[in-house]
Amino acid sequence: MSLTQTRAEPVLDSVLDAIGRTPTVRLSRLFPQPGVEVLAKLELMNPGGSMKDRSAAHIVASGLADGSIPPGARLVESSSGNFGVAVAMVARLHGLGFTCVVDPKTTGANLAIIRSLGADVEVVDSPDAEGGYLHSRISRVHEILATTPGTVWINQYANDRNWLAHYHGAGAELADDLVEPPTHLVAAVSTTGSILGCSRRLRERFPAMRTVAVDAVGSVIFGGPAGPREIPGIGSSRVPELHDPSEIDEVVHVDDLDAALACRRLLATEGIFAGGSTGSVVAAIESLVPRLAQQARVVALFPDRGDRYLDLIYDDAWLADTARRCRGTG
């Protein structure tokens, strides 16, 4: 019998089958403190570059399966960037149209990728009453729905399939892989889907685990005052329908400067090239570590990679401007 008859080839049917099973790495160089172990789930290694691949793939596949997304439909969604990339990739492979509503803070790299995947891009440039663009983007989504027959709104902020994607995805993978219980889960928030999905799944196995949300300074998710935010992908100018504050034990707010500097420290120490939401998570953990009890085990979600932020976080001129804005220095 030939070798090809006895061994299955590890070949996937499409790039969508490459979503998930992301590695978890120990950050012992960045966090060498004795008695504290920090593990990072590298969701940034999903094929579309972020953990949004999981929610896009699950929402679209489930919608096609139950008929709420008809074959050949046109999807529409508001996105700050990464979810737009993920939906564009998924829509392309399922033969669906896609209109992505973005704003001026969406990075040029993400816009180029979304367009290259065949999606239509609409840029909303009028800030909303909160000083952000989310309300304005969603208003444009409603206009598209009202004027374009056959269009389906994914609505990641209110769609339960968002958090379920992470419950069955990264949350299940961590619950299966970890032997020693984590004391903390630390994750960034925007729709709150990923933190809720992972926390719900992990707490089924590790009920004593504390869940720490990382939000942007200027975000209103947890009742803080609205303010300017330059790094896309974290925070929100409205409270997501999915949000459940009773499931969050602690909130750490991180501003743009601290997020950017943490990205650079992560790259210098661990060689991980990450985006702004990941930097916010790193900065939050750095603020938590001095307060943690001995034998703490922190699991962090690293949602996005750095190549989309070359003209922001990794640009020295942008960093100097951000330092002046956030600290009055430069």
Buried (B, 14 or more C-beta within 10 A) or exposed (E): EEEEEEEEEEEEEEBBEBBBEBEBBEBBEBBEEEEBBBBBBBBBBBBBBBBBBBBBBBBBBBBBEEEEBEEEBBBBBBBBBBBBBBBBBBBBBBEBBBBBBBBEBBBEBBBEBBBEBEBBBBBBEEBBEBBBBBBBBBBBBEEBEEEEEEBBBBBBBBBBBBBBBBBBBBBBBBBEEBEEEBBBBBBBBBBBBBBBBBBBBBBEBBEEBBBBBBBBBBBBBBEBEBBEBBBBBBBBBBBBEBBEEEBBEBBBBBBBBBBBBBBBBBBEBBEBBBBBBBBBBBBBBBEBBEEBEEEBBBBBBBBBBBBBBBEBBBBEEBBEBBBEBBEEEE
